[in-house]
């Protein structure tokens, strides 16, 4: 359906005459008549009765008018969805309970009028591809390859170093510790069934285990966060790693313990990835916000994988 013809029909219905519609649309009266005639032919009905005073809607015209308005509203929403400055900024986060989602919530609190569309892609490879293709505007990820080896036009900047903590149940040998060192974790079973080989988080924990002689087990199906927490609470010989800003809730009876890791503190390097030619104004605002509020709070020496730079 010709939306210009629909627009001429609505304008004529509102003005009550074709000449008034022509003035409103900045076209000639002849053009208005031609567009409406084409629409009537397409619908196979008469939409107006021409009178000495102008144009009056027929019964079919009255029935069509609300739908015509809806068509024009849908057109405007469709255009706005891709119009820089009006469409939502689409950002990928690795998980909605993890630190990048918290960073994005902080940006939203500081910029409540900026519409956001939050998505969760699988890994950094999928995120880089989506940024490059324009499917998303930005992504929070750990970047395992040098920035210079990213696809042309794709940029990345490290925006947040998140300390890693040990999570244990009450019966674990380290449950009473105020903090632990990575060296103290050697020989303890650390269970992380959510690690998927080939992903950036697998690369991080592989290097962490190699650097400090840790045993990180990925065996067994990943049933999600709650079953993992239940198992850690019930099994004295198991612990797991979580990010300091990871949002977790568990029953009081589980009595889980979040124990800081220091000397050095392993930190997970979150980067923001974007296309350098993306014109969305909120992207610049997000980068500025992260520059002012990113970083990460940790004392003393830190450890990151060699590929984090």
N, C-alpha and C positions, 0 to 999 in steps of 0.2 A: 504494500500500500504506500502511495506517495505521501510522505509526511508533510511536504510543502502544501499539498492539496488539503490535507487534514487541518493544517494550520490556517489556511485561508478560510476553510469552512467554520472553524471555531471563531475566528476574527469576525466573519460576517454575521454569525449568530449573536455575538456579543454586541456588535455595532448596530445590528438591525438593517444594514444596507451594505451593498458591495463597495460603494464609494468610501464609506467609513473604514471598511476593512483594508482597502487599498492604502489609505492614509496611515493606518496603524502599521502595516507591513512594509511601507515605503516601496510599493510597486503600483502599477497602473490598475485601473478598474477592469480593463480588458484582461489583464493577467489573472485577477481574482476570478472573473467569470470563467475563464478557460480552465483554471485549476479545479474549480468546483464542478464544472461540467464533466471533467475527466473523472473526478471522484464519483459523481452520480452514475457515470457509465460503468465504472469498476464495480459499484455496489448494486447496479441495476435497479435503482430507486430514485425518486425525486426527493431532494433534501430541503428545497426551498420552493415556496410559492412567491413569484414576483408580484408585487403590488405597487400602486402609485406612490406609496410612502416608503417603499424599500423592498425588503425581503423578509418573509415570514417562514419559520420552520414548519415543514410538514410533520405529520405524525411520525414518519420514518426518520426525519431529521431530528425530532425531539428524542427518539429512542437512541439514535446514534451519538448524540452530543456528549453524554457522560463518558462513553467509551472513547470518543475522539480526544477528550481532555486527558483521559488516562494514557492514551498513546503518546501524547506530547509530554506528559510527565515522565513516562518511561524513557522517552528519548533523552530528556534532560538528565535523568539519573544515570543512564548509560554513558553519556558524555562526561558527566562529573566523575564517574568511576575511574577515568583515565586522564583527567585533566590535572596537571601539576598544580598544587596549591589547594585543590578541593578534594581530590581522592585521598583515601586513607594511605598512610605510609605502611607498607607491608614488610614486616620484619620476621625473620626466622630465629627461633630460640631452640636450643637443644632439648629443653624440657620445661614445662610450665612450673615445676617446683624448684628449678635450679637457679643459680645466680644470675644468668643473663635475663631471665624473666623478671627478677628483682630489679636489675638495672633499668629495664624497660618500664617497669612500674614507677620507678623514681622519675624517669623522664616524663611519664604521663602526669604524675602529680605536679611536676613543675610546669607542664604545658597541657592543661586539661582540655583545651579547645582543639588540640591536634588529634584528628582521628587516626587510630591505629588498627591494623589488621595483623594479628599475631598468628604465626604458623609454626609448625614443628616438622622440619625435614629430617631425613635419616642421618646423614653424616656430612662432613665438610665437602666431599666431592659433589653431593647433590646440591648443597648450598651454593657453592661456587658456580655450578652450572645454572642454577636458578637466578643468581645475581647477574651473570653474564647475559642470559637470555631475556632479562627484564621481568621475569615472573615475580620476583621479589625485589625490594629496594635495598635490603641489607640483611646480614646474618651475623649472629654471634657464634663464633666457633673457635676452636683451637686450630691454628694453621700449621700443619706439619711440614710444609714445603717452604723454601725461601720465598719471600714476597716477590723477588725478581722473576720467579718461575711461575707466578700466577698467570692466567690468560691475559692477553692484551686488554687494557682498559679496566681491569679488576684491581682494586686496591685493598689493602688490609692494614690495620693498625692495632697493636695490642692495647687493650683498654682496661683490663681488670685482671689482677693476680689474686686468685682465691685460695686461701689456705685449705689444706686437706686435713680432716680429722679422722680419728679412729672411733668407730662405733662398736660397743661391746654390750653384752648382757651383764647382769649383776654377778654371775658366777665366773666370769672370765678372770684369768690371772692378773690382768692389768686394769680391772674395773675400778680399783681404788686409786689409781694414779692420777695426779693432777695434770700431768703432761707426760709424754713419752718422746724418745728420740727414734728416728728411723732405724738406728742400729739395734734398739731394744725390741723391735718387731721381728727381727730375724728369728726363724723357728716357729713363729705363731702362724696359724692358718687364717688367711684373710680370704673371705669368700665373696666373689663379685660375679654372680651368674648373668648379670646384664651386659657384660663386656662382649662385644661382637668383633671378631677378628677382622682387621683391615680398616677399622674406624679410627678416628683421631683419638678417642678416649682409650681404645685398646693400645695405641702407640704410646700414649702417656703412661699408662700403668705398666706396660712392658718395660719401658725405660726406668721407671721408678723401682720395679722389682729387681732389675739387673743392677742398678746403681747401689742398692743397699742389701742385696742378697735376700729379698723377701719371697715368700711363697704366696702367690695370688692365684686362687683356684677359680675357674670359671665353669666347672662341671655342673650338670643339672639344668633343668629347664628354668627359665626366668618367668615366674608367675606374677611379678610385679613387686611394688615396694612393700605393701603390707605383709605378704607372706615372707619376704626377706627379713623384715623386722621381727616377725614372730619367731623365725628360726634362730636369729641371732640372740634373741632374748632367752630362748629355751636351751641353747647349746653352749656350754661353757668354753668349749674348745674353738669356737668360731668368732671372728670379728669381721668387720667390713670397713671400707673407706667411704666417707661422704664429704662433700664440700661444706665449708663453714656456713655458706649461705643457703644450702639446700634446706627447704622447708619440709620438716618431718613431724608427724603427729602419731603417737602410739598410746595404747592404754597404760594407765598409771601402774598397773600390775607388772608390766614388762620391765620397768625400772632400767631402761637403757641408759648408757653413759656415752656422752660425746667428749672425747679426750683430745685436746690439742696435741699436735705433733711439732716439735721444735728441735733446733740444733742439728741440721737445718730444718726449716719449715718447707715441706713440699707445697708448691703453689701450682694451681691449674691455670694456664695462660689463656684467658679469653680474649679473642680479637674480634673486631668489627670488620666485616667485608662489605664492600660496595663498589659500584661502577663509577669511574671518575667523571662520566658524562651524564650522570643521572641529575635532572634538573629539579627534582622534588625539593621544595624549600625546607620541609621538615627534616630531610636527611642532614642538611647542614646544622640544623638546630640540635639534632640527636648527637652528632659528632662533637659539637661544642659542649653539650651537657656532659658527655662521657669524659671529655678532656678535663672538665672542672670537677667531676664527681666520681670518676673511675679510680683506677689505681688498685687499692686494696690495703687493708690495715693488717700489718704483721710486723713483729719485732725481730731483730736479729737477722741471721743469714737465711737465705731461701735457696730452694733447689727447683730447677725446671729442666726439662729435657734439652739436649743440645740443639734440637731443631727449633726450639722456641726463641732462640737468639738472646 
